[in-house]
Amino acid sequence: MMSGYTGERLLLTLWVGGLWAIGYLAVPIAFANLDTSIAGDYAGKLFFAVNILGIAAAVILLISRLFIFGFKRFHLYWRSWMLLLMLAMSLFFVAYLQPEMQALKQIAAQPEGVFERFDDLHKLSENLYMLLSLFGLMLVLTTDKSAEADEV
């Protein structure tokens, strides 16, 4: 029988593996081989998909942790807080950054300010994505021994 910790590890690996495969493999290859506007549209779709996957995974993982530890002990574990942070970051991508960047790309008469705004959002997006990827990697590579012991 698979423990909750093993299930958490599998779901995290799916989410974080998707982050790394899309952000550091698929998107750079797309930009290296496709027209920039086509690659940008493709990248936007890939990032949207991986962020939806992340939101779903985070919600499942957080609900699972609530069932395992209960409301009184949930907040005691750093992994719970990291998952909440990663959920917030994924929601920020889906609800604000990606739609805002898409709207700026749709403006036909791209005045100077639009390019600057898009560049600022793109830099913010890159940095947050890198943090999200590293936080996820940290969760995949580490354990919370006290939580694992409490679960048994």
N, C-alpha and C positions, 0 to 999 in steps of 0.2 A: 504494500500500500504506500502511495506517495504522500509524504508529509506536506503540510502547508508551506514549510520552508522550501522544499524542493519545487513545489508549484510556483512559489514566488520567484525562485531562481530561473525557472523556465520562461515565465512570462517576462521577467526583466531582460533576459537574454534575447527574446524575440524583439522587444521594444528597442533596446539599446543596440542590438545588432542592426536593426533597421535604420536607426539614426546614423550609425557609422557607415553602413553600406551606401545609403543614399547621399549623405552629406560629404563623404570623403572618397567615394568611388563613382557612383552613378552620375552625379551632377558634374564633377570635373570632367568625366569622359564625355558627357553630353556637350559641354562647352568647348571641348577640344575638337569635336567632330561635327557639330551642327552649327547652323547659322545662329548668331547670338540671340535673336528674338525667339527663335524656335526653342533653343536650349533654355532660355529664361522661362518660357511658358511651361516647358516640360519640368524644369526644376521646381517651379511653383506648385505644380500638381503633385510631384513627389513629396515635397516638404509638407503640403497639406495632408497627404495620406499618412505620412509617418507621424504627424502631430495628432491626427485623429486616433491612430493606433495608440499613441502615447496617452492620450486622454482616457481611452477605454481601459488600457492596462493599468494606469494609475488608479482609476476609480475601483477597478476589481481588486487591486492589491490593497488599497486603503480599507475597503469594506472587509476584505479578508482579515486584515490586521485588527479591525474593530471586533470581529467575531472571535478571533484568537485571544486577544488581550483585554477586550472590554474597554469601555470609555475611561475607566479609572487608571488603566496602565498603558493605554495607547500612546500617550504623550511622553512616556518615559524613555522611549526608544528613538535614537537618532535616525533610524531608517524611516520611521513614520514621518518625521519632519522633512527628510530629504525627498520622500515621495510627494508630500504636499507641495514642496517648493517646485519640484519638477512638473507636477500637475499645473500649478499656477503659470509656470513658464510656457507650457504647451498651450494652455488656454489663451495666454497673451499673444502667442504666435497666431493662433487660429482666429481669435476675435478681433485683434487689432492690427498687428504687423502685416500679416499677409494680405488682408483686404485693403489696407492703406497703400501698400506697395503696388497692388494690382490696380487700384484706382488711379494712382499716379502714372502708371504705364499706359493707361487708357487715354490720358489727355493727349489729344492730337497735336496741338500747337505748343509743344513742350518749352515753356519759358525757362529761363535760367534758374529761377527759384525752385521749379519742379525737379530739375536734375539734382540740385543741392539737397533738397528734402529727400528724394529717393536715395541718394548716396548715404545720407545720414541714417535713414531707416535700414538700408542694406548693411551698413557697418554695425548697427545695433543688433540686427538679425544675426549676422555672422558671429558676433561675440556671445550672444545669448545661446546660439546653437552650440558653440564650442563648450560653453559652461554646461549646458544640458547634456551633451555627449560625455563630458568628463564626470559629471555627477552620476550619470547612469553607469559609466564604467566603474566608478568607485563602488556603487551598490552591487554590481555583478561580481566584482573581485573580492569583496569583503563579506564578513559575516557579523552578525550581532549575537555573540555566544550566549549572552544572558537571555535573549529572546528565544533563541533556539532551545535552550534548556527549559525555559518556561513552557514551551509548547509541548514538550514530551510529557 
